[in-house]
Amino acid sequence: MLFLGHEVMLDRDLTELHGVEKKRLNEYVRFNLIRFIEDFMCTLII
């Protein structure tokens, strides 16, 4: 998916790719924030 000229993956894409539930993906990110680069993720509000 393209967003403002950047290729992005949504959480649903990542969960399918890694075979995990969205809840588990969010837990991993929350407990390992220091491992992600600053511009790795953002929150989209529609």
mmCIF file as Biopython writes it, N, C-alpha, C and O atoms, coordinates in Angstrom:
data_model
#
loop_
_atom_site.group_PDB
_atom_site.id
_atom_site.type_symbol
_atom_site.label_atom_id
_atom_site.label_alt_id
_atom_site.label_comp_id
_atom_site.label_asym_id
_atom_site.label_entity_id
_atom_site.label_seq_id
_atom_site.pdbx_PDB_ins_code
_atom_site.Cartn_x
_atom_site.Cartn_y
_atom_site.Cartn_z
_atom_site.occupancy
_atom_site.B_iso_or_equiv
_atom_site.auth_seq_id
_atom_site.auth_asym_id
_atom_site.pdbx_PDB_model_num
ATOM 1   N N  . MET A ? 1  ? 0.851   -1.161  0.000  1.0 0.0 1  A 1 
ATOM 2   C CA . MET A ? 1  ? 0.000   0.000   0.000  1.0 0.0 1  A 1 
ATOM 3   C C  . MET A ? 1  ? 0.898   1.226   0.000  1.0 0.0 1  A 1 
ATOM 4   O O  . MET A ? 1  ? 1.924   1.250   0.680  1.0 0.0 1  A 1 
ATOM 5   N N  . LEU A ? 2  ? 0.519   2.226   -0.750 1.0 0.0 2  A 1 
ATOM 6   C CA . LEU A ? 2  ? 1.248   3.491   -0.760 1.0 0.0 2  A 1 
ATOM 7   C C  . LEU A ? 2  ? 0.514   4.525   0.086  1.0 0.0 2  A 1 
ATOM 8   O O  . LEU A ? 2  ? -0.705  4.667   -0.005 1.0 0.0 2  A 1 
ATOM 9   N N  . PHE A ? 3  ? 1.266   5.238   0.901  1.0 0.0 3  A 1 
ATOM 10  C CA . PHE A ? 3  ? 0.711   6.289   1.746  1.0 0.0 3  A 1 
ATOM 11  C C  . PHE A ? 3  ? 1.670   7.469   1.682  1.0 0.0 3  A 1 
ATOM 12  O O  . PHE A ? 3  ? 2.812   7.371   2.131  1.0 0.0 3  A 1 
ATOM 13  N N  . LEU A ? 4  ? 1.213   8.571   1.131  1.0 0.0 4  A 1 
ATOM 14  C CA . LEU A ? 4  ? 2.034   9.777   0.969  1.0 0.0 4  A 1 
ATOM 15  C C  . LEU A ? 4  ? 3.363   9.466   0.289  1.0 0.0 4  A 1 
ATOM 16  O O  . LEU A ? 4  ? 4.407   10.006  0.656  1.0 0.0 4  A 1 
ATOM 17  N N  . GLY A ? 5  ? 3.303   8.585   -0.709 1.0 0.0 5  A 1 
ATOM 18  C CA . GLY A ? 5  ? 4.491   8.264   -1.475 1.0 0.0 5  A 1 
ATOM 19  C C  . GLY A ? 5  ? 5.413   7.235   -0.857 1.0 0.0 5  A 1 
ATOM 20  O O  . GLY A ? 5  ? 6.482   6.956   -1.402 1.0 0.0 5  A 1 
ATOM 21  N N  . HIS A ? 6  ? 5.016   6.659   0.283  1.0 0.0 6  A 1 
ATOM 22  C CA . HIS A ? 6  ? 5.833   5.655   0.954  1.0 0.0 6  A 1 
ATOM 23  C C  . HIS A ? 6  ? 5.100   4.319   0.953  1.0 0.0 6  A 1 
ATOM 24  O O  . HIS A ? 6  ? 3.889   4.264   1.166  1.0 0.0 6  A 1 
ATOM 25  N N  . GLU A ? 7  ? 5.842   3.249   0.712  1.0 0.0 7  A 1 
ATOM 26  C CA . GLU A ? 7  ? 5.244   1.926   0.777  1.0 0.0 7  A 1 
ATOM 27  C C  . GLU A ? 7  ? 5.093   1.535   2.249  1.0 0.0 7  A 1 
ATOM 28  O O  . GLU A ? 7  ? 6.057   1.604   3.012  1.0 0.0 7  A 1 
ATOM 29  N N  . VAL A ? 8  ? 3.903   1.130   2.640  1.0 0.0 8  A 1 
ATOM 30  C CA . VAL A ? 8  ? 3.637   0.778   4.036  1.0 0.0 8  A 1 
ATOM 31  C C  . VAL A ? 8  ? 2.951   -0.581  4.121  1.0 0.0 8  A 1 
ATOM 32  O O  . VAL A ? 8  ? 2.326   -1.046  3.167  1.0 0.0 8  A 1 
ATOM 33  N N  . MET A ? 9  ? 3.086   -1.201  5.284  1.0 0.0 9  A 1 
ATOM 34  C CA . MET A ? 9  ? 2.364   -2.439  5.583  1.0 0.0 9  A 1 
ATOM 35  C C  . MET A ? 9  ? 1.477   -2.159  6.781  1.0 0.0 9  A 1 
ATOM 36  O O  . MET A ? 9  ? 1.912   -1.543  7.754  1.0 0.0 9  A 1 
ATOM 37  N N  . LEU A ? 10 ? 0.255   -2.604  6.710  1.0 0.0 10 A 1 
ATOM 38  C CA . LEU A ? 10 ? -0.672  -2.453  7.829  1.0 0.0 10 A 1 
ATOM 39  C C  . LEU A ? 10 ? -0.497  -3.615  8.792  1.0 0.0 10 A 1 
ATOM 40  O O  . LEU A ? 10 ? 0.079   -4.647  8.448  1.0 0.0 10 A 1 
ATOM 41  N N  . ASP A ? 11 ? -1.007  -3.428  10.010 1.0 0.0 11 A 1 
ATOM 42  C CA . ASP A ? 11 ? -0.865  -4.494  11.004 1.0 0.0 11 A 1 
ATOM 43  C C  . ASP A ? 11 ? -1.490  -5.799  10.520 1.0 0.0 11 A 1 
ATOM 44  O O  . ASP A ? 11 ? -0.982  -6.877  10.830 1.0 0.0 11 A 1 
ATOM 45  N N  . ARG A ? 12 ? -2.575  -5.718  9.773  1.0 0.0 12 A 1 
ATOM 46  C CA . ARG A ? 12 ? -3.197  -6.947  9.282  1.0 0.0 12 A 1 
ATOM 47  C C  . ARG A ? 12 ? -2.285  -7.676  8.304  1.0 0.0 12 A 1 
ATOM 48  O O  . ARG A ? 12 ? -2.299  -8.905  8.242  1.0 0.0 12 A 1 
ATOM 49  N N  . ASP A ? 13 ? -1.483  -6.918  7.531  1.0 0.0 13 A 1 
ATOM 50  C CA . ASP A ? 13 ? -0.520  -7.535  6.625  1.0 0.0 13 A 1 
ATOM 51  C C  . ASP A ? 13 ? 0.588   -8.236  7.407  1.0 0.0 13 A 1 
ATOM 52  O O  . ASP A ? 13 ? 0.986   -9.350  7.067  1.0 0.0 13 A 1 
ATOM 53  N N  . LEU A ? 14 ? 1.081   -7.581  8.452  1.0 0.0 14 A 1 
ATOM 54  C CA . LEU A ? 14 ? 2.149   -8.162  9.259  1.0 0.0 14 A 1 
ATOM 55  C C  . LEU A ? 14 ? 1.691   -9.405  10.008 1.0 0.0 14 A 1 
ATOM 56  O O  . LEU A ? 14 ? 2.440   -10.376 10.122 1.0 0.0 14 A 1 
ATOM 57  N N  . THR A ? 15 ? 0.461   -9.378  10.521 1.0 0.0 15 A 1 
ATOM 58  C CA . THR A ? 15 ? -0.025  -10.556 11.235 1.0 0.0 15 A 1 
ATOM 59  C C  . THR A ? 15 ? -0.172  -11.744 10.294 1.0 0.0 15 A 1 
ATOM 60  O O  . THR A ? 15 ? 0.120   -12.878 10.674 1.0 0.0 15 A 1 
ATOM 61  N N  . GLU A ? 16 ? -0.617  -11.493 9.083  1.0 0.0 16 A 1 
ATOM 62  C CA . GLU A ? 16 ? -0.747  -12.570 8.101  1.0 0.0 16 A 1 
ATOM 63  C C  . GLU A ? 16 ? 0.639   -13.089 7.696  1.0 0.0 16 A 1 
ATOM 64  O O  . GLU A ? 16 ? 0.841   -14.297 7.580  1.0 0.0 16 A 1 
ATOM 65  N N  . LEU A ? 17 ? 1.577   -12.186 7.485  1.0 0.0 17 A 1 
ATOM 66  C CA . LEU A ? 17 ? 2.926   -12.551 7.081  1.0 0.0 17 A 1 
ATOM 67  C C  . LEU A ? 17 ? 3.615   -13.423 8.135  1.0 0.0 17 A 1 
ATOM 68  O O  . LEU A ? 17 ? 4.292   -14.394 7.799  1.0 0.0 17 A 1 
ATOM 69  N N  . HIS A ? 18 ? 3.435   -13.065 9.422  1.0 0.0 18 A 1 
ATOM 70  C CA . HIS A ? 18 ? 4.112   -13.768 10.503 1.0 0.0 18 A 1 
ATOM 71  C C  . HIS A ? 18 ? 3.256   -14.838 11.168 1.0 0.0 18 A 1 
ATOM 72  O O  . HIS A ? 18 ? 3.741   -15.573 12.027 1.0 0.0 18 A 1 
ATOM 73  N N  . GLY A ? 19 ? 2.000   -14.932 10.782 1.0 0.0 19 A 1 
ATOM 74  C CA . GLY A ? 19 ? 1.130   -15.973 11.326 1.0 0.0 19 A 1 
ATOM 75  C C  . GLY A ? 19 ? 0.814   -15.807 12.803 1.0 0.0 19 A 1 
ATOM 76  O O  . GLY A ? 19 ? 0.750   -16.792 13.539 1.0 0.0 19 A 1 
ATOM 77  N N  . VAL A ? 20 ? 0.616   -14.569 13.242 1.0 0.0 20 A 1 
ATOM 78  C CA . VAL A ? 20 ? 0.279   -14.293 14.637 1.0 0.0 20 A 1 
ATOM 79  C C  . VAL A ? 20 ? -1.009  -13.486 14.699 1.0 0.0 20 A 1 
ATOM 80  O O  . VAL A ? 20 ? -1.453  -12.927 13.697 1.0 0.0 20 A 1 
ATOM 81  N N  . GLU A ? 21 ? -1.600  -13.433 15.883 1.0 0.0 21 A 1 
ATOM 82  C CA . GLU A ? 21 ? -2.789  -12.612 16.095 1.0 0.0 21 A 1 
ATOM 83  C C  . GLU A ? 21 ? -2.367  -11.149 16.245 1.0 0.0 21 A 1 
ATOM 84  O O  . GLU A ? 21 ? -1.247  -10.853 16.660 1.0 0.0 21 A 1 
ATOM 85  N N  . LYS A ? 22 ? -3.269  -10.255 15.907 1.0 0.0 22 A 1 
ATOM 86  C CA . LYS A ? 22 ? -2.986  -8.823  16.030 1.0 0.0 22 A 1 
ATOM 87  C C  . LYS A ? 22 ? -2.629  -8.462  17.471 1.0 0.0 22 A 1 
ATOM 88  O O  . LYS A ? 22 ? -1.749  -7.633  17.707 1.0 0.0 22 A 1 
ATOM 89  N N  . LYS A ? 23 ? -3.300  -9.073  18.417 1.0 0.0 23 A 1 
ATOM 90  C CA . LYS A ? 23 ? -3.031  -8.815  19.835 1.0 0.0 23 A 1 
ATOM 91  C C  . LYS A ? 23 ? -1.574  -9.135  20.172 1.0 0.0 23 A 1 
ATOM 92  O O  . LYS A ? 23 ? -0.919  -8.370  20.881 1.0 0.0 23 A 1 
ATOM 93  N N  . ARG A ? 24 ? -1.066  -10.262 19.666 1.0 0.0 24 A 1 
ATOM 94  C CA . ARG A ? 24 ? 0.322   -10.670 19.946 1.0 0.0 24 A 1 
ATOM 95  C C  . ARG A ? 24 ? 1.317   -9.732  19.275 1.0 0.0 24 A 1 
ATOM 96  O O  . ARG A ? 24 ? 2.348   -9.399  19.860 1.0 0.0 24 A 1 
ATOM 97  N N  . LEU A ? 25 ? 1.017   -9.305  18.058 1.0 0.0 25 A 1 
ATOM 98  C CA . LEU A ? 25 ? 1.887   -8.361  17.361 1.0 0.0 25 A 1 
ATOM 99  C C  . LEU A ? 25 ? 1.978   -7.055  18.141 1.0 0.0 25 A 1 
ATOM 100 O O  . LEU A ? 25 ? 3.070   -6.520  18.332 1.0 0.0 25 A 1 
ATOM 101 N N  . ASN A ? 26 ? 0.845   -6.543  18.588 1.0 0.0 26 A 1 
ATOM 102 C CA . ASN A ? 26 ? 0.824   -5.293  19.360 1.0 0.0 26 A 1 
ATOM 103 C C  . ASN A ? 26 ? 1.578   -5.437  20.676 1.0 0.0 26 A 1 
ATOM 104 O O  . ASN A ? 26 ? 2.265   -4.506  21.096 1.0 0.0 26 A 1 
ATOM 105 N N  . GLU A ? 27 ? 1.460   -6.589  21.334 1.0 0.0 27 A 1 
ATOM 106 C CA . GLU A ? 27 ? 2.193   -6.828  22.580 1.0 0.0 27 A 1 
ATOM 107 C C  . GLU A ? 27 ? 3.688   -6.806  22.324 1.0 0.0 27 A 1 
ATOM 108 O O  . GLU A ? 27 ? 4.440   -6.178  23.070 1.0 0.0 27 A 1 
ATOM 109 N N  . TYR A ? 28 ? 4.123   -7.488  21.277 1.0 0.0 28 A 1 
ATOM 110 C CA . TYR A ? 28 ? 5.547   -7.535  20.959 1.0 0.0 28 A 1 
ATOM 111 C C  . TYR A ? 28 ? 6.089   -6.132  20.727 1.0 0.0 28 A 1 
ATOM 112 O O  . TYR A ? 28 ? 7.139   -5.771  21.260 1.0 0.0 28 A 1 
ATOM 113 N N  . VAL A ? 29 ? 5.377   -5.343  19.934 1.0 0.0 29 A 1 
ATOM 114 C CA . VAL A ? 29 ? 5.824   -3.980  19.645 1.0 0.0 29 A 1 
ATOM 115 C C  . VAL A ? 29 ? 5.875   -3.159  20.926 1.0 0.0 29 A 1 
ATOM 116 O O  . VAL A ? 29 ? 6.853   -2.454  21.173 1.0 0.0 29 A 1 
ATOM 117 N N  . ARG A ? 30 ? 4.833   -3.246  21.739 1.0 0.0 30 A 1 
ATOM 118 C CA . ARG A ? 30 ? 4.766   -2.446  22.972 1.0 0.0 30 A 1 
ATOM 119 C C  . ARG A ? 30 ? 5.925   -2.782  23.919 1.0 0.0 30 A 1 
ATOM 120 O O  . ARG A ? 30 ? 6.492   -1.883  24.539 1.0 0.0 30 A 1 
ATOM 121 N N  . PHE A ? 31 ? 6.278   -4.058  24.035 1.0 0.0 31 A 1 
ATOM 122 C CA . PHE A ? 31 ? 7.323   -4.464  24.971 1.0 0.0 31 A 1 
ATOM 123 C C  . PHE A ? 31 ? 8.730   -4.356  24.390 1.0 0.0 31 A 1 
ATOM 124 O O  . PHE A ? 31 ? 9.712   -4.531  25.111 1.0 0.0 31 A 1 
ATOM 125 N N  . ASN A ? 32 ? 8.834   -4.069  23.097 1.0 0.0 32 A 1 
ATOM 126 C CA . ASN A ? 32 ? 10.143  -4.000  22.449 1.0 0.0 32 A 1 
ATOM 127 C C  . ASN A ? 32 ? 10.324  -2.724  21.648 1.0 0.0 32 A 1 
ATOM 128 O O  . ASN A ? 32 ? 10.997  -2.737  20.617 1.0 0.0 32 A 1 
ATOM 129 N N  . LEU A ? 33 ? 9.746   -1.635  22.093 1.0 0.0 33 A 1 
ATOM 130 C CA . LEU A ? 33 ? 9.816   -0.365  21.357 1.0 0.0 33 A 1 
ATOM 131 C C  . LEU A ? 33 ? 11.249  0.064   21.060 1.0 0.0 33 A 1 
ATOM 132 O O  . LEU A ? 33 ? 11.515  0.650   20.011 1.0 0.0 33 A 1 
ATOM 133 N N  . ILE A ? 34 ? 12.161  -0.220  21.964 1.0 0.0 34 A 1 
ATOM 134 C CA . ILE A ? 34 ? 13.551  0.213   21.785 1.0 0.0 34 A 1 
ATOM 135 C C  . ILE A ? 34 ? 14.206  -0.448  20.569 1.0 0.0 34 A 1 
ATOM 136 O O  . ILE A ? 34 ? 15.189  0.072   20.042 1.0 0.0 34 A 1 
ATOM 137 N N  . ARG A ? 35 ? 13.677  -1.582  20.121 1.0 0.0 35 A 1 
ATOM 138 C CA . ARG A ? 35 ? 14.248  -2.297  18.976 1.0 0.0 35 A 1 
ATOM 139 C C  . ARG A ? 35 ? 13.828  -1.711  17.625 1.0 0.0 35 A 1 
ATOM 140 O O  . ARG A ? 35 ? 14.429  -2.033  16.600 1.0 0.0 35 A 1 
ATOM 141 N N  . PHE A ? 36 ? 12.816  -0.866  17.616 1.0 0.0 36 A 1 
ATOM 142 C CA . PHE A ? 36 ? 12.300  -0.327  16.363 1.0 0.0 36 A 1 
ATOM 143 C C  . PHE A ? 36 ? 12.877  1.055   16.099 1.0 0.0 36 A 1 
ATOM 144 O O  . PHE A ? 36 ? 12.994  1.876   17.008 1.0 0.0 36 A 1 
ATOM 145 N N  . ILE A ? 37 ? 13.240  1.306   14.823 1.0 0.0 37 A 1 
ATOM 146 C CA . ILE A ? 37 ? 13.741  2.627   14.487 1.0 0.0 37 A 1 
ATOM 147 C C  . ILE A ? 37 ? 12.609  3.650   14.599 1.0 0.0 37 A 1 
ATOM 148 O O  . ILE A ? 37 ? 11.431  3.296   14.556 1.0 0.0 37 A 1 
ATOM 149 N N  . GLU A ? 38 ? 12.975  4.889   14.738 1.0 0.0 38 A 1 
ATOM 150 C CA . GLU A ? 38 ? 12.010  5.941   15.033 1.0 0.0 38 A 1 
ATOM 151 C C  . GLU A ? 38 ? 10.859  6.031   14.034 1.0 0.0 38 A 1 
ATOM 152 O O  . GLU A ? 38 ? 9.710   6.236   14.427 1.0 0.0 38 A 1 
ATOM 153 N N  . ASP A ? 39 ? 11.159  5.882   12.757 1.0 0.0 39 A 1 
ATOM 154 C CA . ASP A ? 39 ? 10.097  6.038   11.757 1.0 0.0 39 A 1 
ATOM 155 C C  . ASP A ? 39 ? 9.528   4.702   11.274 1.0 0.0 39 A 1 
ATOM 156 O O  . ASP A ? 39 ? 8.959   4.622   10.186 1.0 0.0 39 A 1 
ATOM 157 N N  . PHE A ? 40 ? 9.683   3.656   12.087 1.0 0.0 40 A 1 
ATOM 158 C CA . PHE A ? 40 ? 9.178   2.332   11.713 1.0 0.0 40 A 1 
ATOM 159 C C  . PHE A ? 40 ? 7.659   2.268   11.669 1.0 0.0 40 A 1 
ATOM 160 O O  . PHE A ? 40 ? 7.078   1.606   10.809 1.0 0.0 40 A 1 
ATOM 161 N N  . MET A ? 41 ? 7.023   2.961   12.604 1.0 0.0 41 A 1 
ATOM 162 C CA . MET A ? 41 ? 5.565   2.846   12.667 1.0 0.0 41 A 1 
ATOM 163 C C  . MET A ? 41 ? 4.913   4.181   13.001 1.0 0.0 41 A 1 
ATOM 164 O O  . MET A ? 41 ? 5.543   5.099   13.527 1.0 0.0 41 A 1 
ATOM 165 N N  . CYS A ? 42 ? 3.636   4.248   12.677 1.0 0.0 42 A 1 
ATOM 166 C CA . CYS A ? 42 ? 2.840   5.418   13.018 1.0 0.0 42 A 1 
ATOM 167 C C  . CYS A ? 42 ? 1.402   4.942   13.226 1.0 0.0 42 A 1 
ATOM 168 O O  . CYS A ? 42 ? 1.051   3.818   12.869 1.0 0.0 42 A 1 
ATOM 169 N N  . THR A ? 43 ? 0.600   5.791   13.793 1.0 0.0 43 A 1 
ATOM 170 C CA . THR A ? 43 ? -0.808  5.479   14.014 1.0 0.0 43 A 1 
ATOM 171 C C  . THR A ? 43 ? -1.644  6.298   13.044 1.0 0.0 43 A 1 
ATOM 172 O O  . THR A ? 43 ? -1.530  7.522   12.989 1.0 0.0 43 A 1 
ATOM 173 N N  . LEU A ? 44 ? -2.477  5.619   12.287 1.0 0.0 44 A 1 
ATOM 174 C CA . LEU A ? 44 ? -3.378  6.298   11.365 1.0 0.0 44 A 1 
ATOM 175 C C  . LEU A ? 44 ? -4.762  6.375   11.991 1.0 0.0 44 A 1 
ATOM 176 O O  . LEU A ? 44 ? -5.304  5.362   12.436 1.0 0.0 44 A 1 
ATOM 177 N N  . ILE A ? 45 ? -5.322  7.546   12.024 1.0 0.0 45 A 1 
ATOM 178 C CA . ILE A ? 45 ? -6.672  7.737   12.554 1.0 0.0 45 A 1 
ATOM 179 C C  . ILE A ? 45 ? -7.558  8.179   11.401 1.0 0.0 45 A 1 
ATOM 180 O O  . ILE A ? 45 ? -7.313  9.206   10.768 1.0 0.0 45 A 1 
ATOM 181 N N  . ILE A ? 46 ? -8.581  7.396   11.142 1.0 0.0 46 A 1 
ATOM 182 C CA . ILE A ? 46 ? -9.465  7.691   10.011 1.0 0.0 46 A 1 
ATOM 183 C C  . ILE A ? 46 ? -10.774 8.244   10.529 1.0 0.0 46 A 1 
ATOM 184 O O  . ILE A ? 46 ? -11.666 8.560   9.741  1.0 0.0 46 A 1 
#
